[in-house]
Each structure stands twice: as C-alpha cells, then as structure tokens.
Amino acid sequence: MAPSISTSSSFAILCRTCGQTGFIGDDVAPTTCPSCHGHDIRSHPEMFDLNIAHIDCDAFYASVEKRDNPELRDRPVIVGGGDRGVVAAACYIARKAGVHSAMPTWRAIKKCPDAVIIRPRMNHYVTVSRQIRDKMFTLTPLVQPVSIDEAFLDLSGTRAVHRCSPVEALVRLQSEIRDEIGITVSIGLSGTKSLAKMASDRDKPDGLFIIGMDHVDDWLAGQDLGVLYGLGKAAIARLNAAGFYTCGDLATADMQALRIVLGKQAGQIQELARGIDPRPVAPNAAAKSISSETTFNKNLSSFDDLEAELEALCLKVSTRLKEKDIRGSRLTIKLKRANHQILTRSKTMQTSTNKAHILFAISRDLVKAEVAPNRAYRLLGVGVDQFGDDAPDASLFDMFEMDDKRADQLEEALDQVTRKLGQDAVISGRRFQRSKKPDKPT
C-alpha cells in the first residue's frame, strides 16, 4: 500500500491572551489557542519575519479622558471646542453615532445628543504621549513620531536584545501600555511604512493586523486609493477624475498618464500602489511646521480680544518649538471670517527663532493689519515653518519697551515657572482681561 501523503500545512500563530507562539500543522488556520483556548490569536505566514510597525493610539484624547474619569467609560465622549469649535477626538461609542474628527461640534452634538463634551487638555495629552513614546523606545531607538498619538518603529536587529521576534515584543508593549498607562493602541506590522500604516487602521481598537510582503501586490490591487500613506485628498480627487480608483488601477497605469495628474510624484505613488516604499523609519525626521489655532465661541472684531487670543497661541507654538529644540524663520497667521472665508498672512524673518515674545510681536502686526470696522473673525491660528537650528534669534529691538536680552531673560524665567507649575501659572494682563469676557467658555 502506498504511504498516505499529508496535505496539512504549518501555520504561524500568536495568542494575545497568553502569549503562546509557534507553528501548528493543520488543514486550516486555527481559530483558538492550543494553550489557553482563547480566541484572540493571530496567524500569518510572515508574522515572525516582519520588522516595520505603526502604532496608533485609539481615540487618544477621548481615551485619556475616559481613563481619568471612569464614570465616562460607557458614555459617548467628544473632545473639542464649544459650539463653534470642531471635534478633536471622538470615542468609539460616539463614532458609532456618526461623529468623527474635524466635524463641527454643533453637528456632532446633533448626531450624538447624549455625548459628553470635554475641552481639550493639550498639556496633559502631551504628558501621556511622552509616557507611551518612552515605552516605544524600550523596543528600539528607531522610533519616528508622526503626531502626538502615532509613530513608526523599525525593530530590525532587535531579536537578540528582546530574545523574541518583533511581533512578540510589540504585543508585550501593547499589553504594558494598556496595563500601566491605561490607553489602548492598535498595531500594524509589515515590511514598509506605508503598509504598516494601512495595517494599523484595519483592526481597531486594541488591534493587531499584519500585511505580508510575498503577495502584497495582489492584496493591494482592490484597495481604494485612500489607503496609501502620504496621498492627500486633493490628489485622490484628481486621480478619481482621471479614472483611477484603486491601487490596482495605479499599479498598472501608463506613467505618462499618471504624470499628467500627479506630476513628478507619479513614480513614487505608483510604487506605493505596488507595495514598494523605500522610506526608512527616521527618528530625527524634521517637522514641516508647528502651529496652533482656536475657534471662538463668538465672532471677535476687537483687536484687544484678538491680541489676547494671539498671545496664548504664540505661547503654545513657542513651547512646542522649544520642546523639539527647533527654530523657524517664517511665521504665518490664519484668520477665518464669519462667512468662513480663510485668509493667511506670512512674514519671513531674517533669522530663525522659537521665542514667544518675538512670534507675538510679528504676528500682532499681521493681525492688526486685518482689523477693520464691520470685520469679525471666528478663528485665529499661528504657525511657524522654515526651520533652522543654527541661526541666532531674530532681533526685534524696536518692538519692545525692554531690550531683546531682557525680554529673552524674562521669557526664560517664565518658561521655568510654567515647566514646574503649568502653562497657566503665569498669565499676562491682556489674557486675564480676555478670560473674563462673557463669550469665553467656562
């Protein structure tokens, strides 16, 4: 009798409940853990070979608020401004009602009238973000933050240090963040940044999704263009208008036709659609700009009111610049009129700076030029770009009653106070007067 031929395959598995890993021979991928019999397992043939991860905090601001106030655990929570503001974050309960980030708050309340609205606490979120990022650095020095709540990690060459594969180290990290910090994160694992970013969006919240490299072109072919990391909405709209709707459309497109729509980026974007992304995880990748903006509860037309709001924004931008130890040489203000028309005004400085008093002096003049009778604004923003670390601070001697050296010394002293006691430990007279206005939120 001829010997029977086994048709079973070997499946790589990882159980997120008990941590069991290994290979199981069977005809189909297992759905339960052979050790603890739990159902929270992952199986992928390349699971133990992939090194690039994207970690994304789940509904970060709202999750922090729920962690800090357990009474909110089962309530829909929206973090954002007042009636005139926008949603900064919505928990998953609120999302089920149709609420999403950047939605006007009034519309979010209409969709989810039972939602708890919470004003953002940015300094607090930054503190929690740093705790999570410190955890990431225990896995690898190759951590590239993308925003306050997400980052790329390259775990190549870390097996000897952690005595396990990257995916095992990532699952342990996920558990540590959940247990010690009280926040859930979702992890995408693949062989490139673009694919890792796609993967982290596939399994939320508290998820783990893996996209392998062996047959990635087939997997990508039917995906919408929106999955491509770095491809903006405007580019997608142009591509759709030209008849390109999926990654497969882009992957097989004639390059000349693509260049008509995308210009010099056509080649790079086509490679992304084919699963090719040579961009490394760059820990020291420079920010393109740093900005802050606020939407008012009531339209503002008084220069005194705008000036007070402007000062607070400049302090926030300055703080972020100093935290990153960078300086910018171009300042831009953004104003939105009552009819939602947006105008921007910029000034390029002769030298770069991160000083709040200098940013305030320059932006103050830009805002003042836009104040006129019967002209009101609903939003004000300040941004800095064109960064450079080695240029000296700009000289604005004629803009201050005190000289630059004294202004710098005063700001340095105030920085020390706010680092110890918080951003509102010291407040200027104009900001204090503005805080007492009836249109300010309580």
C-alpha positions as CSV (number, residue, x, y, z in Angstrom):
1,M,0.0,0.0,0.0
2,A,1.4,3.4,-0.9
3,P,2.1,5.7,2.0
4,S,-0.6,8.4,2.6
5,I,0.5,11.9,1.7
6,S,-0.3,14.6,4.3
7,T,-2.0,17.7,2.9
8,S,-1.8,19.7,6.2
9,S,0.0,23.0,6.3
10,S,2.0,24.7,9.1
11,F,0.5,27.9,10.4
12,A,2.4,30.5,12.4
13,I,0.3,31.7,15.4
14,L,0.5,34.2,18.3
15,C,-2.0,34.3,21.1
16,R,-2.5,37.8,22.5
17,T,-4.1,36.4,25.7
18,C,-1.4,34.0,27.0
19,G,1.5,35.0,24.7
20,Q,1.8,31.5,23.2
21,T,3.7,31.5,19.8
22,G,4.7,28.8,17.4
23,F,3.6,26.8,14.4
24,I,0.6,24.5,14.2
25,G,0.2,21.9,11.5
26,D,-3.4,21.6,10.2
27,D,-5.5,21.9,7.1
28,V,-6.8,25.4,8.0
29,A,-5.5,28.2,10.2
30,P,-6.5,27.7,13.9
31,T,-9.1,30.0,15.4
32,T,-8.4,29.1,19.1
33,C,-5.2,29.0,21.1
34,P,-4.0,25.4,21.8
35,S,-2.6,26.5,25.1
36,C,-5.3,28.7,26.7
37,H,-8.1,28.0,24.2
38,G,-8.7,31.8,23.8
39,H,-9.9,33.2,20.6
40,D,-7.6,36.3,20.5
41,I,-5.0,34.8,18.2
42,R,-3.3,36.0,15.0
43,S,-1.9,33.8,12.2
44,H,0.2,34.9,9.3
45,P,2.9,33.1,7.4
46,E,5.3,36.1,7.6
47,M,4.3,37.0,11.1
48,F,7.8,36.4,12.7
49,D,9.8,37.9,9.8
50,L,8.4,41.5,9.6
51,N,10.1,44.4,11.3
52,I,8.3,47.7,10.5
53,A,5.4,48.7,12.8
54,H,3.0,51.5,13.0
55,I,1.5,52.2,16.5
56,D,-1.6,54.3,16.7
57,C,-3.3,55.3,20.0
58,D,-7.1,54.6,19.9
59,A,-9.2,57.7,20.0
60,F,-6.4,59.2,22.0
61,Y,-7.8,62.3,23.6
62,A,-11.1,60.7,24.4
63,S,-9.3,57.6,25.8
64,V,-7.3,59.7,28.2
65,E,-10.4,61.4,29.4
66,K,-12.2,58.1,30.0
67,R,-9.1,56.7,31.8
68,D,-9.0,59.7,34.1
69,N,-12.8,59.6,34.8
70,P,-14.1,56.0,34.9
71,E,-17.7,57.3,35.1
72,L,-17.3,58.1,31.4
73,R,-16.3,54.6,30.4
74,D,-19.7,53.7,28.8
75,R,-20.6,57.2,27.7
76,P,-20.1,58.8,24.3
77,V,-17.3,61.3,24.7
78,I,-16.3,64.1,22.4
79,V,-13.2,66.2,22.9
80,G,-13.4,69.5,21.2
81,G,-14.2,73.2,21.4
82,G,-17.5,74.9,22.2
83,D,-20.5,75.2,19.8
84,R,-18.2,77.0,17.3
85,G,-15.4,74.6,17.5
86,V,-14.6,71.2,15.9
87,V,-14.2,67.7,17.2
88,A,-10.6,66.9,18.1
89,A,-11.4,63.3,19.1
90,A,-14.4,61.1,19.5
91,C,-14.6,57.8,21.4
92,Y,-15.8,54.7,19.6
93,I,-19.3,55.0,21.1
94,A,-19.6,58.4,19.6
95,R,-18.1,57.2,16.3
96,K,-20.9,54.7,16.0
97,A,-23.3,57.6,16.0
98,G,-21.5,59.2,13.1
99,V,-19.2,61.6,14.9
100,H,-15.7,62.0,13.6
101,S,-12.6,64.2,14.0
102,A,-12.8,67.7,12.4
103,M,-16.6,67.6,12.4
104,P,-18.2,70.9,13.7
105,T,-19.1,70.4,17.3
106,W,-22.7,71.5,16.8
107,R,-23.1,68.8,14.1
108,A,-21.6,66.2,16.4
109,I,-24.0,67.1,19.2
110,K,-26.9,66.8,16.7
111,K,-25.7,63.3,15.8
112,C,-25.0,62.2,19.3
113,P,-27.0,64.4,21.7
114,D,-26.1,62.3,24.8
115,A,-22.3,62.9,24.2
116,V,-20.2,64.4,27.0
117,I,-18.3,67.4,25.5
118,I,-14.8,67.9,27.1
119,R,-12.5,70.8,26.4
120,P,-9.0,69.6,25.2
121,R,-6.2,69.4,27.8
122,M,-3.3,69.5,25.4
123,N,-0.5,69.7,28.0
124,H,-2.0,66.6,29.7
125,Y,-2.2,64.7,26.4
126,V,1.4,65.6,25.7
127,T,2.5,64.2,29.0
128,V,0.6,60.9,28.4
129,S,2.0,60.8,24.8
130,R,5.6,61.0,26.2
131,Q,4.9,58.1,28.5
132,I,3.8,56.0,25.6
133,R,6.7,57.1,23.5
134,D,9.2,56.2,26.2
135,K,7.7,52.7,26.2
136,M,8.3,52.5,22.4
137,F,12.0,53.4,22.9
138,T,12.4,50.4,25.1
139,L,11.9,48.3,22.0
140,T,14.1,50.2,19.5
141,P,15.9,53.6,19.1
142,L,14.3,53.8,15.6
143,V,11.1,55.5,16.5
144,Q,9.6,58.1,14.2
145,P,6.7,60.1,15.7
146,V,4.1,61.1,13.2
147,S,1.9,63.0,15.6
148,I,1.1,63.1,19.3
149,D,-0.7,59.7,19.1
150,E,1.1,57.7,16.4
151,A,4.6,56.6,15.4
152,F,6.6,54.2,13.2
153,L,9.0,51.7,14.7
154,D,11.8,49.7,13.0
155,L,12.6,46.6,15.0
156,S,15.2,45.2,12.6
157,G,18.1,43.6,14.6
158,T,16.3,43.6,17.9
159,R,15.8,39.9,18.3
160,A,18.9,39.3,20.3
161,V,18.0,42.1,22.7
162,H,14.5,41.0,23.3
163,R,15.0,37.3,22.7
164,C,11.9,37.2,20.6
165,S,10.5,38.2,17.3
166,P,9.4,41.8,16.7
167,V,5.7,40.8,16.7
168,E,6.1,39.2,20.1
169,A,7.8,42.3,21.5
170,L,5.1,44.5,20.1
171,V,2.3,42.5,21.7
172,R,4.1,42.7,25.0
173,L,4.4,46.5,24.6
174,Q,0.7,46.7,23.7
175,S,-0.1,45.0,27.0
176,E,2.2,47.2,29.0
177,I,0.7,50.4,27.6
178,R,-2.8,49.1,28.3
179,D,-2.0,47.9,31.9
180,E,0.4,50.6,33.0
181,I,-0.8,53.7,31.2
182,G,-4.4,52.8,30.7
183,I,-4.6,53.5,27.0
184,T,-5.1,51.0,24.2
185,V,-3.1,51.2,21.0
186,S,-3.5,49.4,17.6
187,I,-0.5,48.0,15.8
188,G,0.1,47.4,12.2
189,L,3.0,45.2,11.2
190,S,4.6,44.9,7.7
191,G,7.7,45.3,5.7
192,T,7.3,49.0,4.8
193,K,6.0,52.2,6.5
194,S,3.1,52.6,4.0
195,L,1.8,49.0,4.6
196,A,2.3,49.2,8.3
197,K,0.2,52.4,8.4
198,M,-2.5,50.6,6.4
199,A,-2.4,47.7,8.7
200,S,-2.9,49.6,11.9
201,D,-6.2,51.1,10.5
202,R,-7.6,47.6,9.8
203,D,-8.1,46.3,13.4
204,K,-9.3,48.9,15.9
205,P,-9.4,49.4,18.8
206,D,-6.7,47.5,20.6
207,G,-5.9,45.6,17.4
208,L,-3.0,43.9,15.7
209,F,-3.1,43.4,11.9
210,I,-0.3,42.0,9.7
211,I,0.2,42.7,6.0
212,G,2.9,40.4,4.5
213,M,5.2,41.2,1.6
214,D,5.0,38.0,-0.5
215,H,1.7,38.7,-2.3
216,V,1.2,42.3,-1.4
217,D,0.6,43.5,-4.9
218,D,-2.4,41.1,-5.2
219,W,-3.7,42.3,-1.8
220,L,-3.4,46.0,-2.8
221,A,-5.0,45.7,-6.2
222,G,-8.5,46.0,-4.9
223,Q,-7.8,48.6,-2.2
224,D,-9.1,52.2,-2.5
225,L,-6.5,54.9,-3.1
226,G,-7.2,56.4,0.3
227,V,-5.1,53.6,1.9
228,L,-1.9,54.9,0.5
229,Y,0.2,56.7,3.2
230,G,1.1,60.2,2.1
231,L,-1.5,60.5,-0.7
232,G,-3.7,63.5,0.1
233,K,-7.4,64.1,-0.6
234,A,-6.8,66.5,-3.4
235,A,-4.5,64.1,-5.2
236,I,-7.1,61.3,-4.8
237,A,-9.8,63.6,-6.2
238,R,-7.7,64.3,-9.3
239,L,-6.9,60.6,-9.7
240,N,-10.6,59.7,-9.4
241,A,-11.5,62.3,-12.0
242,A,-8.9,60.7,-14.3
243,G,-10.4,57.3,-13.9
244,F,-8.1,55.8,-11.2
245,Y,-10.0,54.4,-8.2
246,T,-7.9,51.5,-6.8
247,C,-4.3,50.7,-6.1
248,G,-4.5,48.2,-8.9
249,D,-5.5,51.0,-11.3
250,L,-2.4,52.9,-10.3
251,A,-0.1,49.9,-10.3
252,T,-0.8,49.2,-14.0
253,A,-1.3,52.8,-15.2
254,D,0.7,54.3,-18.0
255,M,3.3,56.5,-16.5
256,Q,2.7,59.3,-18.9
257,A,-1.0,59.4,-18.0
258,L,-0.1,59.4,-14.3
259,R,2.4,62.3,-14.7
260,I,-0.4,64.4,-16.2
261,V,-2.3,64.1,-13.0
262,L,0.4,63.8,-10.4
263,G,3.4,65.5,-11.9
264,K,6.9,64.4,-10.6
265,Q,5.4,62.4,-7.8
266,A,3.8,59.9,-10.2
267,G,6.6,57.4,-10.0
268,Q,6.7,57.3,-6.2
269,I,2.9,57.0,-5.9
270,Q,2.8,54.2,-8.4
271,E,5.4,52.3,-6.3
272,L,3.3,52.7,-3.2
273,A,0.4,51.2,-5.1
274,R,2.6,48.2,-5.9
275,G,3.7,47.9,-2.2
276,I,7.1,49.4,-2.7
277,D,8.1,52.0,-0.1
278,P,11.8,52.5,0.5
279,R,11.3,55.3,3.0
280,P,13.1,54.4,6.2
281,V,11.9,55.0,9.8
282,A,13.7,58.3,10.5
283,P,13.8,59.1,14.2
284,N,15.0,62.6,13.6
285,A,12.7,63.5,10.8
286,A,12.1,67.2,10.9
287,A,8.6,68.6,11.4
288,K,7.4,70.7,8.4
289,S,5.6,73.2,10.5
290,I,4.3,73.8,14.0
291,S,1.0,75.6,14.6
292,S,-1.9,76.2,16.9
293,E,-5.3,77.6,16.3
294,T,-8.5,78.3,18.1
295,T,-12.2,78.8,17.1
296,F,-14.0,81.4,19.1
297,N,-17.4,80.8,20.8
298,K,-18.4,84.2,19.4
299,N,-17.0,86.1,16.5
300,L,-14.3,88.6,17.5
301,S,-13.7,92.0,15.9
302,S,-11.9,93.9,18.7
303,F,-8.1,94.0,18.3
304,D,-7.7,93.7,22.1
305,D,-9.6,90.4,22.1
306,L,-7.7,89.1,19.1
307,E,-4.4,90.2,20.6
308,A,-5.1,88.3,23.8
309,E,-6.0,85.1,21.9
310,L,-2.9,85.6,19.8
311,E,-0.6,85.8,22.8
312,A,-1.9,82.4,24.1
313,L,-1.4,80.8,20.7
314,C,2.2,82.1,20.4
315,L,3.0,80.7,23.8
316,K,1.7,77.3,22.7
317,V,3.7,77.4,19.4
318,S,6.8,78.6,21.2
319,T,6.5,75.8,23.8
320,R,6.3,73.2,21.1
321,L,9.3,74.6,19.2
322,K,11.4,74.6,22.4
323,E,10.4,71.1,23.2
324,K,11.7,70.0,19.8
325,D,14.7,72.4,20.1
326,I,14.0,73.9,16.7
327,R,13.5,77.4,15.4
328,G,11.6,78.8,12.5
329,S,12.2,81.7,10.2
330,R,8.7,82.2,8.7
331,L,5.6,83.0,10.7
332,T,2.0,82.7,9.3
333,I,-1.3,83.8,10.8
334,K,-4.6,82.3,9.7
335,L,-7.9,84.1,10.1
336,K,-11.4,82.8,9.3
337,R,-14.1,85.4,8.7
338,A,-17.7,85.0,9.8
339,N,-18.6,83.8,6.3
340,H,-15.9,81.0,6.6
341,Q,-13.6,82.8,4.2
342,I,-10.0,82.0,5.2
343,L,-7.1,84.4,4.8
344,T,-3.4,83.9,5.6
345,R,-0.6,86.4,6.1
346,S,3.1,85.4,6.4
347,K,6.3,87.2,7.2
348,T,9.8,85.7,6.7
349,M,12.3,86.8,9.4
350,Q,15.9,87.5,8.7
351,T,16.9,84.9,11.3
352,S,15.1,82.0,13.0
353,T,13.6,82.0,16.4
354,N,11.5,80.0,18.9
355,K,10.9,82.9,21.3
356,A,7.2,83.6,22.2
357,H,7.7,87.3,22.6
358,I,9.2,87.6,19.1
359,L,6.5,85.4,17.5
360,F,3.9,87.6,19.3
361,A,5.4,90.8,18.1
362,I,5.4,89.8,14.5
363,S,2.0,88.1,14.4
364,R,0.5,91.0,16.3
365,D,1.3,93.4,13.5
366,L,0.0,90.9,10.9
367,V,-3.3,90.6,12.8
368,K,-3.6,94.3,13.4
369,A,-3.5,95.0,9.7
370,E,-6.6,92.8,9.2
371,V,-8.7,94.5,11.9
372,A,-11.3,96.9,10.5
373,P,-14.8,98.1,11.3
374,N,-17.5,95.6,10.5
375,R,-15.0,92.8,10.1
376,A,-15.2,89.9,12.5
377,Y,-13.4,86.6,12.8
378,R,-14.4,83.2,14.1
379,L,-10.9,81.5,14.1
380,L,-7.3,82.6,14.6
381,G,-4.2,80.5,14.1
382,V,-0.4,80.9,14.2
383,G,2.1,78.7,12.5
384,V,5.9,78.6,12.1
385,D,7.9,76.8,9.4
386,Q,11.2,77.1,7.5
387,F,13.2,75.6,10.4
388,G,16.9,76.0,11.2
389,D,18.7,75.2,14.4
390,D,21.9,77.2,14.0
391,A,20.7,80.7,13.3
392,P,20.7,83.3,16.1
393,D,17.5,84.7,17.4
394,A,15.9,87.5,15.4
395,S,16.4,91.0,16.7
396,L,13.3,93.0,17.3
397,F,14.8,95.7,19.4
398,D,12.4,98.4,18.3
399,M,9.3,96.3,19.1
400,F,9.7,96.2,22.8
401,E,10.0,98.6,25.7
402,M,12.7,96.4,27.1
403,D,15.7,95.3,25.0
404,D,15.9,91.8,23.5
405,K,18.3,90.5,26.1
406,R,15.9,91.4,29.0
407,A,12.9,90.0,27.0
408,D,14.8,86.8,26.5
409,Q,15.8,86.5,30.1
410,L,12.2,87.2,31.2
411,E,10.8,84.5,28.9
412,E,13.4,82.0,30.1
413,A,12.3,82.7,33.7
414,L,8.7,82.3,32.8
415,D,9.5,79.0,31.0
416,Q,11.0,77.6,34.2
417,V,7.9,78.6,36.1
418,T,5.5,77.0,33.6
419,R,7.5,73.8,33.4
420,K,7.1,73.4,37.2
421,L,3.6,74.8,37.7
422,G,1.8,74.5,34.3
423,Q,1.1,76.8,31.4
424,D,-1.5,78.9,33.3
425,A,0.7,79.5,36.3
426,V,1.6,83.0,35.0
427,I,-0.8,84.9,32.8
428,S,-0.5,88.4,31.3
429,G,-2.9,91.2,31.9
430,R,-4.4,91.1,28.4
431,R,-5.0,87.4,28.7
432,F,-6.5,87.8,32.2
433,Q,-8.9,90.5,30.9
434,R,-9.8,88.4,27.9
435,S,-10.6,85.4,30.2
436,K,-13.2,87.5,32.0
437,K,-15.2,88.2,28.8
438,P,-18.7,86.7,28.8
439,D,-18.1,84.9,25.4
440,K,-15.3,82.9,26.9
441,P,-16.1,79.3,27.7
442,T,-16.4,78.3,31.4
